[in-house]
Amino acid sequence: MNNPQLCDVIELLVDIAVSGLRVGDCLGQCAERNRGAIVEQHSDRAYEVEFTNETGETKALVVLSPEQFMVVWQSATEAWVPITERIAAMIRVLPEERQEEVLSFARSLYQAPV
């Protein structure tokens, strides 16, 4: 699932070096792992995303392609994207060899006692 719309909240799937944004980095509270909001759609391949700190101050404003992020909260439904869809979005951008590693890891979790 990656049908981005205005005001959706996204998380990065790749580092954006020119803006100092890294996958998994915290911009304030660690629960908000480099989350940004789509503030403009230039085309179906270019989305302007604003990243802010916990006080709302803009830390970065960047144009991203859909392959560089995943939607984690949809403004249209006012709901978080299910975790299974977020995991699938992350795996899709990995090389096939890494996807196989993730699959092996998931299998090991399935077999582990709860």
Phi and psi restraints in degrees (range 20) as a CNS / XPLOR table:
assign (resid 1 and name C) (resid 2 and name N)
       (resid 2 and name CA) (resid 2 and name C) 1.0 -155.1 20.0 2
assign (resid 2 and name N) (resid 2 and name CA)
       (resid 2 and name C) (resid 3 and name N) 1.0 69.9 20.0 2
assign (resid 2 and name C) (resid 3 and name N)
       (resid 3 and name CA) (resid 3 and name C) 1.0 -111.2 20.0 2
assign (resid 3 and name N) (resid 3 and name CA)
       (resid 3 and name C) (resid 4 and name N) 1.0 76.1 20.0 2
assign (resid 3 and name C) (resid 4 and name N)
       (resid 4 and name CA) (resid 4 and name C) 1.0 -64.5 20.0 2
assign (resid 4 and name N) (resid 4 and name CA)
       (resid 4 and name C) (resid 5 and name N) 1.0 142.3 20.0 2
assign (resid 4 and name C) (resid 5 and name N)
       (resid 5 and name CA) (resid 5 and name C) 1.0 -132.2 20.0 2
assign (resid 5 and name N) (resid 5 and name CA)
       (resid 5 and name C) (resid 6 and name N) 1.0 161.3 20.0 2
assign (resid 5 and name C) (resid 6 and name N)
       (resid 6 and name CA) (resid 6 and name C) 1.0 -56.0 20.0 2
assign (resid 6 and name N) (resid 6 and name CA)
       (resid 6 and name C) (resid 7 and name N) 1.0 139.6 20.0 2
assign (resid 6 and name C) (resid 7 and name N)
       (resid 7 and name CA) (resid 7 and name C) 1.0 75.4 20.0 2
assign (resid 7 and name N) (resid 7 and name CA)
       (resid 7 and name C) (resid 8 and name N) 1.0 0.9 20.0 2
assign (resid 7 and name C) (resid 8 and name N)
       (resid 8 and name CA) (resid 8 and name C) 1.0 -66.4 20.0 2
assign (resid 8 and name N) (resid 8 and name CA)
       (resid 8 and name C) (resid 9 and name N) 1.0 150.0 20.0 2
assign (resid 8 and name C) (resid 9 and name N)
       (resid 9 and name CA) (resid 9 and name C) 1.0 -97.4 20.0 2
assign (resid 9 and name N) (resid 9 and name CA)
       (resid 9 and name C) (resid 10 and name N) 1.0 135.3 20.0 2
assign (resid 9 and name C) (resid 10 and name N)
       (resid 10 and name CA) (resid 10 and name C) 1.0 -125.6 20.0 2
assign (resid 10 and name N) (resid 10 and name CA)
       (resid 10 and name C) (resid 11 and name N) 1.0 161.8 20.0 2
assign (resid 10 and name C) (resid 11 and name N)
       (resid 11 and name CA) (resid 11 and name C) 1.0 -125.4 20.0 2
assign (resid 11 and name N) (resid 11 and name CA)
       (resid 11 and name C) (resid 12 and name N) 1.0 145.5 20.0 2
assign (resid 11 and name C) (resid 12 and name N)
       (resid 12 and name CA) (resid 12 and name C) 1.0 -69.8 20.0 2
assign (resid 12 and name N) (resid 12 and name CA)
       (resid 12 and name C) (resid 13 and name N) 1.0 145.1 20.0 2
assign (resid 12 and name C) (resid 13 and name N)
       (resid 13 and name CA) (resid 13 and name C) 1.0 -107.7 20.0 2
assign (resid 13 and name N) (resid 13 and name CA)
       (resid 13 and name C) (resid 14 and name N) 1.0 -13.5 20.0 2
assign (resid 13 and name C) (resid 14 and name N)
       (resid 14 and name CA) (resid 14 and name C) 1.0 -137.7 20.0 2
assign (resid 14 and name N) (resid 14 and name CA)
       (resid 14 and name C) (resid 15 and name N) 1.0 156.3 20.0 2
assign (resid 14 and name C) (resid 15 and name N)
       (resid 15 and name CA) (resid 15 and name C) 1.0 -71.3 20.0 2
assign (resid 15 and name N) (resid 15 and name CA)
       (resid 15 and name C) (resid 16 and name N) 1.0 144.0 20.0 2
assign (resid 15 and name C) (resid 16 and name N)
       (resid 16 and name CA) (resid 16 and name C) 1.0 -115.6 20.0 2
assign (resid 16 and name N) (resid 16 and name CA)
       (resid 16 and name C) (resid 17 and name N) 1.0 85.5 20.0 2
assign (resid 16 and name C) (resid 17 and name N)
       (resid 17 and name CA) (resid 17 and name C) 1.0 -59.1 20.0 2
assign (resid 17 and name N) (resid 17 and name CA)
       (resid 17 and name C) (resid 18 and name N) 1.0 -41.3 20.0 2
assign (resid 17 and name C) (resid 18 and name N)
       (resid 18 and name CA) (resid 18 and name C) 1.0 -62.5 20.0 2
assign (resid 18 and name N) (resid 18 and name CA)
       (resid 18 and name C) (resid 19 and name N) 1.0 -23.4 20.0 2
assign (resid 18 and name C) (resid 19 and name N)
       (resid 19 and name CA) (resid 19 and name C) 1.0 -104.8 20.0 2
assign (resid 19 and name N) (resid 19 and name CA)
       (resid 19 and name C) (resid 20 and name N) 1.0 -1.7 20.0 2
assign (resid 19 and name C) (resid 20 and name N)
       (resid 20 and name CA) (resid 20 and name C) 1.0 73.0 20.0 2
assign (resid 20 and name N) (resid 20 and name CA)
       (resid 20 and name C) (resid 21 and name N) 1.0 19.8 20.0 2
assign (resid 20 and name C) (resid 21 and name N)
       (resid 21 and name CA) (resid 21 and name C) 1.0 -96.2 20.0 2
assign (resid 21 and name N) (resid 21 and name CA)
       (resid 21 and name C) (resid 22 and name N) 1.0 130.3 20.0 2
assign (resid 21 and name C) (resid 22 and name N)
       (resid 22 and name CA) (resid 22 and name C) 1.0 -125.6 20.0 2
assign (resid 22 and name N) (resid 22 and name CA)
       (resid 22 and name C) (resid 23 and name N) 1.0 143.9 20.0 2
assign (resid 22 and name C) (resid 23 and name N)
       (resid 23 and name CA) (resid 23 and name C) 1.0 -56.3 20.0 2
assign (resid 23 and name N) (resid 23 and name CA)
       (resid 23 and name C) (resid 24 and name N) 1.0 129.1 20.0 2
assign (resid 23 and name C) (resid 24 and name N)
       (resid 24 and name CA) (resid 24 and name C) 1.0 85.6 20.0 2
assign (resid 24 and name N) (resid 24 and name CA)
       (resid 24 and name C) (resid 25 and name N) 1.0 -10.7 20.0 2
assign (resid 24 and name C) (resid 25 and name N)
       (resid 25 and name CA) (resid 25 and name C) 1.0 -68.3 20.0 2
assign (resid 25 and name N) (resid 25 and name CA)
       (resid 25 and name C) (resid 26 and name N) 1.0 154.4 20.0 2
assign (resid 25 and name C) (resid 26 and name N)
       (resid 26 and name CA) (resid 26 and name C) 1.0 -97.5 20.0 2
assign (resid 26 and name N) (resid 26 and name CA)
       (resid 26 and name C) (resid 27 and name N) 1.0 138.2 20.0 2
assign (resid 26 and name C) (resid 27 and name N)
       (resid 27 and name CA) (resid 27 and name C) 1.0 -103.2 20.0 2
assign (resid 27 and name N) (resid 27 and name CA)
       (resid 27 and name C) (resid 28 and name N) 1.0 1.2 20.0 2
assign (resid 27 and name C) (resid 28 and name N)
       (resid 28 and name CA) (resid 28 and name C) 1.0 179.0 20.0 2
assign (resid 28 and name N) (resid 28 and name CA)
       (resid 28 and name C) (resid 29 and name N) 1.0 -102.4 20.0 2
assign (resid 28 and name C) (resid 29 and name N)
       (resid 29 and name CA) (resid 29 and name C) 1.0 -76.5 20.0 2
assign (resid 29 and name N) (resid 29 and name CA)
       (resid 29 and name C) (resid 30 and name N) 1.0 135.2 20.0 2
assign (resid 29 and name C) (resid 30 and name N)
       (resid 30 and name CA) (resid 30 and name C) 1.0 -64.9 20.0 2
assign (resid 30 and name N) (resid 30 and name CA)
       (resid 30 and name C) (resid 31 and name N) 1.0 -17.2 20.0 2
assign (resid 30 and name C) (resid 31 and name N)
       (resid 31 and name CA) (resid 31 and name C) 1.0 -68.7 20.0 2
assign (resid 31 and name N) (resid 31 and name CA)
       (resid 31 and name C) (resid 32 and name N) 1.0 -18.7 20.0 2
assign (resid 31 and name C) (resid 32 and name N)
       (resid 32 and name CA) (resid 32 and name C) 1.0 -103.9 20.0 2
assign (resid 32 and name N) (resid 32 and name CA)
       (resid 32 and name C) (resid 33 and name N) 1.0 72.0 20.0 2
assign (resid 32 and name C) (resid 33 and name N)
       (resid 33 and name CA) (resid 33 and name C) 1.0 -67.2 20.0 2
assign (resid 33 and name N) (resid 33 and name CA)
       (resid 33 and name C) (resid 34 and name N) 1.0 92.8 20.0 2
assign (resid 33 and name C) (resid 34 and name N)
       (resid 34 and name CA) (resid 34 and name C) 1.0 42.8 20.0 2
assign (resid 34 and name N) (resid 34 and name CA)
       (resid 34 and name C) (resid 35 and name N) 1.0 51.3 20.0 2
assign (resid 34 and name C) (resid 35 and name N)
       (resid 35 and name CA) (resid 35 and name C) 1.0 -87.1 20.0 2
assign (resid 35 and name N) (resid 35 and name CA)
       (resid 35 and name C) (resid 36 and name N) 1.0 141.0 20.0 2
assign (resid 35 and name C) (resid 36 and name N)
       (resid 36 and name CA) (resid 36 and name C) 1.0 -135.0 20.0 2
assign (resid 36 and name N) (resid 36 and name CA)
       (resid 36 and name C) (resid 37 and name N) 1.0 171.7 20.0 2
assign (resid 36 and name C) (resid 37 and name N)
       (resid 37 and name CA) (resid 37 and name C) 1.0 -118.3 20.0 2
assign (resid 37 and name N) (resid 37 and name CA)
       (resid 37 and name C) (resid 38 and name N) 1.0 137.7 20.0 2
assign (resid 37 and name C) (resid 38 and name N)
       (resid 38 and name CA) (resid 38 and name C) 1.0 -73.6 20.0 2
assign (resid 38 and name N) (resid 38 and name CA)
       (resid 38 and name C) (resid 39 and name N) 1.0 119.9 20.0 2
assign (resid 38 and name C) (resid 39 and name N)
       (resid 39 and name CA) (resid 39 and name C) 1.0 -110.8 20.0 2
assign (resid 39 and name N) (resid 39 and name CA)
       (resid 39 and name C) (resid 40 and name N) 1.0 -12.2 20.0 2
assign (resid 39 and name C) (resid 40 and name N)
       (resid 40 and name CA) (resid 40 and name C) 1.0 -159.1 20.0 2
assign (resid 40 and name N) (resid 40 and name CA)
       (resid 40 and name C) (resid 41 and name N) 1.0 142.7 20.0 2
assign (resid 40 and name C) (resid 41 and name N)
       (resid 41 and name CA) (resid 41 and name C) 1.0 -116.0 20.0 2
assign (resid 41 and name N) (resid 41 and name CA)
       (resid 41 and name C) (resid 42 and name N) 1.0 111.5 20.0 2
assign (resid 41 and name C) (resid 42 and name N)
       (resid 42 and name CA) (resid 42 and name C) 1.0 -83.8 20.0 2
assign (resid 42 and name N) (resid 42 and name CA)
       (resid 42 and name C) (resid 43 and name N) 1.0 -31.0 20.0 2
assign (resid 42 and name C) (resid 43 and name N)
       (resid 43 and name CA) (resid 43 and name C) 1.0 -165.4 20.0 2
assign (resid 43 and name N) (resid 43 and name CA)
       (resid 43 and name C) (resid 44 and name N) 1.0 -175.6 20.0 2
assign (resid 43 and name C) (resid 44 and name N)
       (resid 44 and name CA) (resid 44 and name C) 1.0 -77.0 20.0 2
assign (resid 44 and name N) (resid 44 and name CA)
       (resid 44 and name C) (resid 45 and name N) 1.0 0.4 20.0 2
assign (resid 44 and name C) (resid 45 and name N)
       (resid 45 and name CA) (resid 45 and name C) 1.0 -120.0 20.0 2
assign (resid 45 and name N) (resid 45 and name CA)
       (resid 45 and name C) (resid 46 and name N) 1.0 1.9 20.0 2
assign (resid 45 and name C) (resid 46 and name N)
       (resid 46 and name CA) (resid 46 and name C) 1.0 -144.2 20.0 2
assign (resid 46 and name N) (resid 46 and name CA)
       (resid 46 and name C) (resid 47 and name N) 1.0 118.6 20.0 2
assign (resid 46 and name C) (resid 47 and name N)
       (resid 47 and name CA) (resid 47 and name C) 1.0 -125.3 20.0 2
assign (resid 47 and name N) (resid 47 and name CA)
       (resid 47 and name C) (resid 48 and name N) 1.0 130.1 20.0 2
assign (resid 47 and name C) (resid 48 and name N)
       (resid 48 and name CA) (resid 48 and name C) 1.0 -87.3 20.0 2
assign (resid 48 and name N) (resid 48 and name CA)
       (resid 48 and name C) (resid 49 and name N) 1.0 126.9 20.0 2
assign (resid 48 and name C) (resid 49 and name N)
       (resid 49 and name CA) (resid 49 and name C) 1.0 -124.3 20.0 2
assign (resid 49 and name N) (resid 49 and name CA)
       (resid 49 and name C) (resid 50 and name N) 1.0 132.6 20.0 2
assign (resid 49 and name C) (resid 50 and name N)
       (resid 50 and name CA) (resid 50 and name C) 1.0 -104.1 20.0 2
assign (resid 50 and name N) (resid 50 and name CA)
       (resid 50 and name C) (resid 51 and name N) 1.0 128.8 20.0 2
assign (resid 50 and name C) (resid 51 and name N)
       (resid 51 and name CA) (resid 51 and name C) 1.0 -109.3 20.0 2
assign (resid 51 and name N) (resid 51 and name CA)
       (resid 51 and name C) (resid 52 and name N) 1.0 130.6 20.0 2
assign (resid 51 and name C) (resid 52 and name N)
       (resid 52 and name CA) (resid 52 and name C) 1.0 -125.6 20.0 2
assign (resid 52 and name N) (resid 52 and name CA)
       (resid 52 and name C) (resid 53 and name N) 1.0 165.1 20.0 2
assign (resid 52 and name C) (resid 53 and name N)
       (resid 53 and name CA) (resid 53 and name C) 1.0 -91.4 20.0 2
assign (resid 53 and name N) (resid 53 and name CA)
       (resid 53 and name C) (resid 54 and name N) 1.0 -175.5 20.0 2
assign (resid 53 and name C) (resid 54 and name N)
       (resid 54 and name CA) (resid 54 and name C) 1.0 -65.1 20.0 2
assign (resid 54 and name N) (resid 54 and name CA)
       (resid 54 and name C) (resid 55 and name N) 1.0 -18.4 20.0 2
assign (resid 54 and name C) (resid 55 and name N)
       (resid 55 and name CA) (resid 55 and name C) 1.0 -96.3 20.0 2
assign (resid 55 and name N) (resid 55 and name CA)
       (resid 55 and name C) (resid 56 and name N) 1.0 2.7 20.0 2
assign (resid 55 and name C) (resid 56 and name N)
       (resid 56 and name CA) (resid 56 and name C) 1.0 91.1 20.0 2
assign (resid 56 and name N) (resid 56 and name CA)
       (resid 56 and name C) (resid 57 and name N) 1.0 1.9 20.0 2
assign (resid 56 and name C) (resid 57 and name N)
       (resid 57 and name CA) (resid 57 and name C) 1.0 -72.7 20.0 2
assign (resid 57 and name N) (resid 57 and name CA)
       (resid 57 and name C) (resid 58 and name N) 1.0 131.5 20.0 2
assign (resid 57 and name C) (resid 58 and name N)
       (resid 58 and name CA) (resid 58 and name C) 1.0 -67.4 20.0 2
assign (resid 58 and name N) (resid 58 and name CA)
       (resid 58 and name C) (resid 59 and name N) 1.0 125.5 20.0 2
assign (resid 58 and name C) (resid 59 and name N)
       (resid 59 and name CA) (resid 59 and name C) 1.0 -100.9 20.0 2
assign (resid 59 and name N) (resid 59 and name CA)
       (resid 59 and name C) (resid 60 and name N) 1.0 -29.8 20.0 2
assign (resid 59 and name C) (resid 60 and name N)
       (resid 60 and name CA) (resid 60 and name C) 1.0 -160.0 20.0 2
assign (resid 60 and name N) (resid 60 and name CA)
       (resid 60 and name C) (resid 61 and name N) 1.0 146.2 20.0 2
assign (resid 60 and name C) (resid 61 and name N)
       (resid 61 and name CA) (resid 61 and name C) 1.0 -132.3 20.0 2
assign (resid 61 and name N) (resid 61 and name CA)
       (resid 61 and name C) (resid 62 and name N) 1.0 110.8 20.0 2
assign (resid 61 and name C) (resid 62 and name N)
       (resid 62 and name CA) (resid 62 and name C) 1.0 -132.2 20.0 2
assign (resid 62 and name N) (resid 62 and name CA)
       (resid 62 and name C) (resid 63 and name N) 1.0 154.5 20.0 2
assign (resid 62 and name C) (resid 63 and name N)
       (resid 63 and name CA) (resid 63 and name C) 1.0 -100.4 20.0 2
assign (resid 63 and name N) (resid 63 and name CA)
       (resid 63 and name C) (resid 64 and name N) 1.0 125.9 20.0 2
assign (resid 63 and name C) (resid 64 and name N)
       (resid 64 and name CA) (resid 64 and name C) 1.0 -124.7 20.0 2
assign (resid 64 and name N) (resid 64 and name CA)
       (resid 64 and name C) (resid 65 and name N) 1.0 153.1 20.0 2
assign (resid 64 and name C) (resid 65 and name N)
       (resid 65 and name CA) (resid 65 and name C) 1.0 -94.4 20.0 2
assign (resid 65 and name N) (resid 65 and name CA)
       (resid 65 and name C) (resid 66 and name N) 1.0 159.4 20.0 2
assign (resid 65 and name C) (resid 66 and name N)
       (resid 66 and name CA) (resid 66 and name C) 1.0 -58.0 20.0 2
assign (resid 66 and name N) (resid 66 and name CA)
       (resid 66 and name C) (resid 67 and name N) 1.0 -25.7 20.0 2
assign (resid 66 and name C) (resid 67 and name N)
       (resid 67 and name CA) (resid 67 and name C) 1.0 -72.0 20.0 2
assign (resid 67 and name N) (resid 67 and name CA)
       (resid 67 and name C) (resid 68 and name N) 1.0 -14.2 20.0 2
assign (resid 67 and name C) (resid 68 and name N)
       (resid 68 and name CA) (resid 68 and name C) 1.0 -92.6 20.0 2
assign (resid 68 and name N) (resid 68 and name CA)
       (resid 68 and name C) (resid 69 and name N) 1.0 -6.1 20.0 2
assign (resid 68 and name C) (resid 69 and name N)
       (resid 69 and name CA) (resid 69 and name C) 1.0 -149.9 20.0 2
assign (resid 69 and name N) (resid 69 and name CA)
       (resid 69 and name C) (resid 70 and name N) 1.0 167.4 20.0 2
assign (resid 69 and name C) (resid 70 and name N)
       (resid 70 and name CA) (resid 70 and name C) 1.0 -129.2 20.0 2
assign (resid 70 and name N) (resid 70 and name CA)
       (resid 70 and name C) (resid 71 and name N) 1.0 144.7 20.0 2
assign (resid 70 and name C) (resid 71 and name N)
       (resid 71 and name CA) (resid 71 and name C) 1.0 -77.1 20.0 2
assign (resid 71 and name N) (resid 71 and name CA)
       (resid 71 and name C) (resid 72 and name N) 1.0 129.5 20.0 2
assign (resid 71 and name C) (resid 72 and name N)
       (resid 72 and name CA) (resid 72 and name C) 1.0 -114.3 20.0 2
assign (resid 72 and name N) (resid 72 and name CA)
       (resid 72 and name C) (resid 73 and name N) 1.0 -18.4 20.0 2
assign (resid 72 and name C) (resid 73 and name N)
       (resid 73 and name CA) (resid 73 and name C) 1.0 -143.3 20.0 2
assign (resid 73 and name N) (resid 73 and name CA)
       (resid 73 and name C) (resid 74 and name N) 1.0 129.4 20.0 2
assign (resid 73 and name C) (resid 74 and name N)
       (resid 74 and name CA) (resid 74 and name C) 1.0 -101.7 20.0 2
assign (resid 74 and name N) (resid 74 and name CA)
       (resid 74 and name C) (resid 75 and name N) 1.0 124.3 20.0 2
assign (resid 74 and name C) (resid 75 and name N)
       (resid 75 and name CA) (resid 75 and name C) 1.0 -68.6 20.0 2
assign (resid 75 and name N) (resid 75 and name CA)
       (resid 75 and name C) (resid 76 and name N) 1.0 -33.3 20.0 2
assign (resid 75 and name C) (resid 76 and name N)
       (resid 76 and name CA) (resid 76 and name C) 1.0 -62.8 20.0 2
assign (resid 76 and name N) (resid 76 and name CA)
       (resid 76 and name C) (resid 77 and name N) 1.0 -38.2 20.0 2
assign (resid 76 and name C) (resid 77 and name N)
       (resid 77 and name CA) (resid 77 and name C) 1.0 -100.4 20.0 2
assign (resid 77 and name N) (resid 77 and name CA)
       (resid 77 and name C) (resid 78 and name N) 1.0 -9.5 20.0 2
assign (resid 77 and name C) (resid 78 and name N)
       (resid 78 and name CA) (resid 78 and name C) 1.0 51.7 20.0 2
assign (resid 78 and name N) (resid 78 and name CA)
       (resid 78 and name C) (resid 79 and name N) 1.0 47.0 20.0 2
assign (resid 78 and name C) (resid 79 and name N)
       (resid 79 and name CA) (resid 79 and name C) 1.0 -143.5 20.0 2
assign (resid 79 and name N) (resid 79 and name CA)
       (resid 79 and name C) (resid 80 and name N) 1.0 152.2 20.0 2
assign (resid 79 and name C) (resid 80 and name N)
       (resid 80 and name CA) (resid 80 and name C) 1.0 -72.5 20.0 2
assign (resid 80 and name N) (resid 80 and name CA)
       (resid 80 and name C) (resid 81 and name N) 1.0 142.8 20.0 2
assign (resid 80 and name C) (resid 81 and name N)
       (resid 81 and name CA) (resid 81 and name C) 1.0 -69.4 20.0 2
assign (resid 81 and name N) (resid 81 and name CA)
       (resid 81 and name C) (resid 82 and name N) 1.0 134.7 20.0 2
assign (resid 81 and name C) (resid 82 and name N)
       (resid 82 and name CA) (resid 82 and name C) 1.0 -55.6 20.0 2
assign (resid 82 and name N) (resid 82 and name CA)
       (resid 82 and name C) (resid 83 and name N) 1.0 144.8 20.0 2
assign (resid 82 and name C) (resid 83 and name N)
       (resid 83 and name CA) (resid 83 and name C) 1.0 -57.5 20.0 2
assign (resid 83 and name N) (resid 83 and name CA)
       (resid 83 and name C) (resid 84 and name N) 1.0 -35.4 20.0 2
assign (resid 83 and name C) (resid 84 and name N)
       (resid 84 and name CA) (resid 84 and name C) 1.0 -62.7 20.0 2
assign (resid 84 and name N) (resid 84 and name CA)
       (resid 84 and name C) (resid 85 and name N) 1.0 -36.7 20.0 2
assign (resid 84 and name C) (resid 85 and name N)
       (resid 85 and name CA) (resid 85 and name C) 1.0 -71.3 20.0 2
assign (resid 85 and name N) (resid 85 and name CA)
       (resid 85 and name C) (resid 86 and name N) 1.0 -35.1 20.0 2
assign (resid 85 and name C) (resid 86 and name N)
       (resid 86 and name CA) (resid 86 and name C) 1.0 -67.7 20.0 2
assign (resid 86 and name N) (resid 86 and name CA)
       (resid 86 and name C) (resid 87 and name N) 1.0 -41.1 20.0 2
assign (resid 86 and name C) (resid 87 and name N)
       (resid 87 and name CA) (resid 87 and name C) 1.0 -62.4 20.0 2
assign (resid 87 and name N) (resid 87 and name CA)
       (resid 87 and name C) (resid 88 and name N) 1.0 -45.1 20.0 2
assign (resid 87 and name C) (resid 88 and name N)
       (resid 88 and name CA) (resid 88 and name C) 1.0 -60.4 20.0 2
assign (resid 88 and name N) (resid 88 and name CA)
       (resid 88 and name C) (resid 89 and name N) 1.0 -40.5 20.0 2
assign (resid 88 and name C) (resid 89 and name N)
       (resid 89 and name CA) (resid 89 and name C) 1.0 -62.6 20.0 2
assign (resid 89 and name N) (resid 89 and name CA)
       (resid 89 and name C) (resid 90 and name N) 1.0 -40.2 20.0 2
assign (resid 89 and name C) (resid 90 and name N)
       (resid 90 and name CA) (resid 90 and name C) 1.0 -67.5 20.0 2
assign (resid 90 and name N) (resid 90 and name CA)
       (resid 90 and name C) (resid 91 and name N) 1.0 -42.3 20.0 2
assign (resid 90 and name C) (resid 91 and name N)
       (resid 91 and name CA) (resid 91 and name C) 1.0 -67.4 20.0 2
assign (resid 91 and name N) (resid 91 and name CA)
       (resid 91 and name C) (resid 92 and name N) 1.0 -35.7 20.0 2
assign (resid 91 and name C) (resid 92 and name N)
       (resid 92 and name CA) (resid 92 and name C) 1.0 -56.2 20.0 2
assign (resid 92 and name N) (resid 92 and name CA)
       (resid 92 and name C) (resid 93 and name N) 1.0 -31.6 20.0 2
assign (resid 92 and name C) (resid 93 and name N)
       (resid 93 and name CA) (resid 93 and name C) 1.0 -87.7 20.0 2
assign (resid 93 and name N) (resid 93 and name CA)
       (resid 93 and name C) (resid 94 and name N) 1.0 -5.9 20.0 2
assign (resid 93 and name C) (resid 94 and name N)
       (resid 94 and name CA) (resid 94 and name C) 1.0 -82.4 20.0 2
assign (resid 94 and name N) (resid 94 and name CA)
       (resid 94 and name C) (resid 95 and name N) 1.0 150.0 20.0 2
assign (resid 94 and name C) (resid 95 and name N)
       (resid 95 and name CA) (resid 95 and name C) 1.0 -61.7 20.0 2
assign (resid 95 and name N) (resid 95 and name CA)
       (resid 95 and name C) (resid 96 and name N) 1.0 155.8 20.0 2
assign (resid 95 and name C) (resid 96 and name N)
       (resid 96 and name CA) (resid 96 and name C) 1.0 -56.6 20.0 2
assign (resid 96 and name N) (resid 96 and name CA)
       (resid 96 and name C) (resid 97 and name N) 1.0 -38.4 20.0 2
assign (resid 96 and name C) (resid 97 and name N)
       (resid 97 and name CA) (resid 97 and name C) 1.0 -60.0 20.0 2
assign (resid 97 and name N) (resid 97 and name CA)
       (resid 97 and name C) (resid 98 and name N) 1.0 -42.5 20.0 2
assign (resid 97 and name C) (resid 98 and name N)
       (resid 98 and name CA) (resid 98 and name C) 1.0 -69.2 20.0 2
assign (resid 98 and name N) (resid 98 and name CA)
       (resid 98 and name C) (resid 99 and name N) 1.0 -35.1 20.0 2
assign (resid 98 and name C) (resid 99 and name N)
       (resid 99 and name CA) (resid 99 and name C) 1.0 -61.1 20.0 2
assign (resid 99 and name N) (resid 99 and name CA)
       (resid 99 and name C) (resid 100 and name N) 1.0 -39.8 20.0 2
assign (resid 99 and name C) (resid 100 and name N)
       (resid 100 and name CA) (resid 100 and name C) 1.0 -62.7 20.0 2
assign (resid 100 and name N) (resid 100 and name CA)
       (resid 100 and name C) (resid 101 and name N) 1.0 -39.4 20.0 2
assign (resid 100 and name C) (resid 101 and name N)
       (resid 101 and name CA) (resid 101 and name C) 1.0 -62.8 20.0 2
assign (resid 101 and name N) (resid 101 and name CA)
       (resid 101 and name C) (resid 102 and name N) 1.0 -42.5 20.0 2
assign (resid 101 and name C) (resid 102 and name N)
       (resid 102 and name CA) (resid 102 and name C) 1.0 -63.0 20.0 2
assign (resid 102 and name N) (resid 102 and name CA)
       (resid 102 and name C) (resid 103 and name N) 1.0 -42.8 20.0 2
assign (resid 102 and name C) (resid 103 and name N)
       (resid 103 and name CA) (resid 103 and name C) 1.0 -61.6 20.0 2
assign (resid 103 and name N) (resid 103 and name CA)
       (resid 103 and name C) (resid 104 and name N) 1.0 -43.7 20.0 2
assign (resid 103 and name C) (resid 104 and name N)
       (resid 104 and name CA) (resid 104 and name C) 1.0 -61.9 20.0 2
assign (resid 104 and name N) (resid 104 and name CA)
       (resid 104 and name C) (resid 105 and name N) 1.0 -42.3 20.0 2
assign (resid 104 and name C) (resid 105 and name N)
       (resid 105 and name CA) (resid 105 and name C) 1.0 -62.7 20.0 2
assign (resid 105 and name N) (resid 105 and name CA)
       (resid 105 and name C) (resid 106 and name N) 1.0 -44.2 20.0 2
assign (resid 105 and name C) (resid 106 and name N)
       (resid 106 and name CA) (resid 106 and name C) 1.0 -61.3 20.0 2
assign (resid 106 and name N) (resid 106 and name CA)
       (resid 106 and name C) (resid 107 and name N) 1.0 -39.6 20.0 2
assign (resid 106 and name C) (resid 107 and name N)
       (resid 107 and name CA) (resid 107 and name C) 1.0 -61.5 20.0 2
assign (resid 107 and name N) (resid 107 and name CA)
       (resid 107 and name C) (resid 108 and name N) 1.0 -40.1 20.0 2
assign (resid 107 and name C) (resid 108 and name N)
       (resid 108 and name CA) (resid 108 and name C) 1.0 -65.8 20.0 2
assign (resid 108 and name N) (resid 108 and name CA)
       (resid 108 and name C) (resid 109 and name N) 1.0 -35.4 20.0 2
assign (resid 108 and name C) (resid 109 and name N)
       (resid 109 and name CA) (resid 109 and name C) 1.0 -66.7 20.0 2
assign (resid 109 and name N) (resid 109 and name CA)
       (resid 109 and name C) (resid 110 and name N) 1.0 -38.8 20.0 2
assign (resid 109 and name C) (resid 110 and name N)
       (resid 110 and name CA) (resid 110 and name C) 1.0 -62.1 20.0 2
assign (resid 110 and name N) (resid 110 and name CA)
       (resid 110 and name C) (resid 111 and name N) 1.0 -35.9 20.0 2
assign (resid 110 and name C) (resid 111 and name N)
       (resid 111 and name CA) (resid 111 and name C) 1.0 -86.1 20.0 2
assign (resid 111 and name N) (resid 111 and name CA)
       (resid 111 and name C) (resid 112 and name N) 1.0 -15.5 20.0 2
assign (resid 111 and name C) (resid 112 and name N)
       (resid 112 and name CA) (resid 112 and name C) 1.0 -72.7 20.0 2
assign (resid 112 and name N) (resid 112 and name CA)
       (resid 112 and name C) (resid 113 and name N) 1.0 143.7 20.0 2
assign (resid 112 and name C) (resid 113 and name N)
       (resid 113 and name CA) (resid 113 and name C) 1.0 -65.2 20.0 2
assign (resid 113 and name N) (resid 113 and name CA)
       (resid 113 and name C) (resid 114 and name N) 1.0 146.7 20.0 2
